[in-house]
Amino acid sequence: MFDRTLAYYSISLYKEFMSYTATKLKGIGLNYGVLFLVLYVGKYPGCKPSELTDALHLDWGHSQRSISRLVQDGFMTKSKSENDGRVYQLHLTEKGEEAFQICHRVFFDWDNEVLSVLSADERTTLFHLLGKMEGKHQSIHCIFDRRS
């Protein structure tokens, strides 16, 4: 009944992407839950925790626990701003920069695997149609706008 709906296919692809990502990130000590945090801080070095939380539409408590874990595991630093001691800034460490590259790459690798059943023309058509549907739902564009 629901197996021919856009929602069904979206959820199915989402679950496959989560599983694929979890497998790829497990080797470096990360999981899908922090993927977008690493990508955001990699794209916006020196961002404030509140900016990250707002941009990714996260719960404050969840984002703070995730940031603390990334700091504790050596992927990120959280330090007071030189200009305003009341403000914290986030930066990736060298380990975090390596993780950023892997996190970024996982999107392209997954696309190549999933889209391998489509011709080049079919891929172009698919992305064109998805782009038309996307509309105002651009919550993760912030991590793809700068620094590739």
C-alpha positions in Angstrom: 0.0 0.0 0.0 2.7 2.5 1.0 5.5 0.9 -0.9 5.0 3.2 -4.0 5.1 6.5 -2.2 7.8 9.1 -2.2 7.8 8.9 1.6 8.5 5.1 1.4 11.4 5.6 -1.0 12.8 8.5 1.0 12.8 6.6 4.2 14.3 3.5 2.6 17.1 5.5 1.1 17.6 7.4 4.3 18.0 4.2 6.3 20.4 2.8 3.7 22.5 6.0 3.9 22.5 5.9 7.7 23.7 2.3 7.7 26.3 2.9 5.0 27.6 6.0 6.8 27.7 4.2 10.2 29.9 1.5 8.6 32.2 4.0 7.0 32.6 6.2 10.1 32.9 3.4 12.6 36.5 2.9 11.7 37.4 6.4 12.8 35.4 6.4 16.0 32.4 8.4 14.7 28.8 7.6 14.0 25.9 9.0 11.9 24.7 11.1 14.8 27.7 13.5 14.6 28.2 13.5 10.9 26.6 16.8 10.2 28.3 18.5 13.3 31.7 17.6 11.9 30.7 18.8 8.4 29.3 22.1 9.8 32.3 22.9 11.9 34.6 22.0 9.0 32.7 24.4 6.8 32.4 27.1 9.4 35.6 27.1 11.5 35.2 29.3 14.6 31.4 29.0 14.6 29.6 29.3 17.9 27.8 26.2 19.4 24.5 28.1 19.1 25.0 28.8 15.4 25.7 25.1 14.8 22.6 24.1 16.8 20.3 26.6 15.0 21.7 25.8 11.5 21.2 22.0 11.9 17.9 22.4 13.8 19.2 20.4 16.8 18.0 20.2 20.3 20.4 22.3 22.5 21.1 19.5 24.9 21.8 17.0 22.2 24.1 19.3 20.4 26.0 20.1 23.5 26.5 16.5 24.4 27.6 15.7 20.9 30.1 18.7 20.9 31.5 17.5 24.3 32.0 14.0 23.0 33.7 15.3 19.8 36.0 17.5 22.0 36.7 14.6 24.4 37.5 12.3 21.5 39.9 14.8 19.9 37.9 15.7 16.8 37.1 19.3 17.9 38.2 22.1 20.2 35.8 24.4 22.0 37.6 27.6 23.2 36.6 31.1 24.3 36.7 33.7 21.6 39.7 36.1 21.7 37.3 39.0 21.0 34.6 38.1 23.5 35.4 35.8 26.5 31.7 35.0 26.9 31.5 33.3 23.5 32.8 29.9 22.6 34.1 28.9 19.2 34.4 25.5 17.6 37.3 24.3 15.5 38.3 20.9 14.1 41.6 19.4 15.2 43.9 17.7 12.8 42.0 14.5 13.6 38.8 16.3 13.0 40.0 17.6 9.6 40.7 14.1 8.6 37.3 13.0 9.7 35.8 16.0 7.8 37.3 14.7 4.6 36.0 11.2 5.2 32.5 12.5 6.2 32.4 14.7 3.1 33.6 11.8 0.9 30.9 9.4 2.2 28.2 11.3 0.4 29.9 10.9 -3.0 30.8 7.3 -2.4 27.2 6.4 -1.4 25.8 8.2 -4.5 28.2 6.3 -6.8 27.0 3.0 -5.3 23.3 3.8 -5.2 23.2 5.6 -8.6 25.2 2.9 -10.4 22.0 1.4 -11.7 21.1 4.6 -13.5 22.4 6.0 -16.8 24.0 9.4 -16.9 20.8 10.8 -18.4 18.7 9.2 -15.7 20.9 10.7 -13.0 20.5 14.1 -14.5 16.8 13.8 -14.7 16.6 12.4 -11.2 18.6 15.3 -9.7 16.6 17.8 -11.7 13.3 16.5 -10.4 14.5 16.3 -6.9 15.8 19.8 -7.1 12.4 21.0 -8.2 10.7 19.2 -5.3 13.2 20.4 -2.7 11.7 23.9 -2.6 12.1 25.6 0.8 13.3 22.5 2.6 16.9 23.4 2.7 17.9 22.7 6.3 21.2 21.0 5.5 22.3 23.3 2.7 24.5 25.2 5.2 27.0 22.4 5.2 27.3 22.2 1.4 27.5 25.9 0.5 31.2 26.5 1.2 34.5 24.6 1.2 34.2 21.4 -0.8 
